[in-house]
Amino acid sequence: MKFFDYVIQDAKARYGNNSFLKCLMRYYRLPSFKLLVNFRATQYILNNKWRLGGGILLAISRLRLERINSKYCTTLFEGLKAGEGLSFPHHGPFVINEGAIIGKYCTIHPQVLIGGDRGKGTPIIGDYVFIGNGAKIIGNCKIGDWVFISPGAMITKDIPSESLVGYGLNNILNDDGKRHVEMYLK
C-alpha cells in the first residue's frame, strides 16, 4: 500500500469524498483526523523504514506524533494494531495501551481507557465496536464484533458479539448491540 493511501485509510473507510483538498481541510480542521494521520504515517514509516531511508524520518515522525499526543492529551502509540476506519469523533483525552488490538470501524470517544493490567494482558477489541465516553476496558479481555459500550462502562471480562454493555462493571444489558452500532454509523 502506498504512503498516502495508508495514511488516509481511516478517512477512506468513513467518508465518501477523499480528494486531496478534502483531506487537507480535514487535517487542519479536525484535531482527531490530524492525530490519526500522524499515527498512520508513523506506523507506515516504522514498518518501511529501510526502504524510506532510515531512522531520521522515523524520529521526526515519532516526535510529531508525541507532540500531537501531548497537545490533545491523548496517548496513542505507533505500535498499536488498529484496523481501518478507526474514528475519534471528539478530540478529548484518552489512553490506548500499545499492546491492545482494535478491529475495523471502531469508534472511540473521549476519556476512554483501553489498557493492560500490569502484566496480565491487554484487551482485544473486535470490528464495529462503539466505545462511549468514559468507558474503561482493562486487562486481558476480548470484546466481540458489533458491541455497543455505553458511557461509563467498565469492562474486565470477555464480552460476546452483538452485546449492549451498560453503565457499571461488566453490565451486559442485552444482545441488541448491533442495532445500536448501526444507528450510530448511519
Salt bridges, closest charged atoms under 4 A:
ASP5 OD1 - LYS12 NZ 2.91
ASP10 OD2 - ARG40 NE 2.95
GLU78 OE2 - ARG62 NE 2.88
ASP176 OD2 - ARG179 NE 2.92
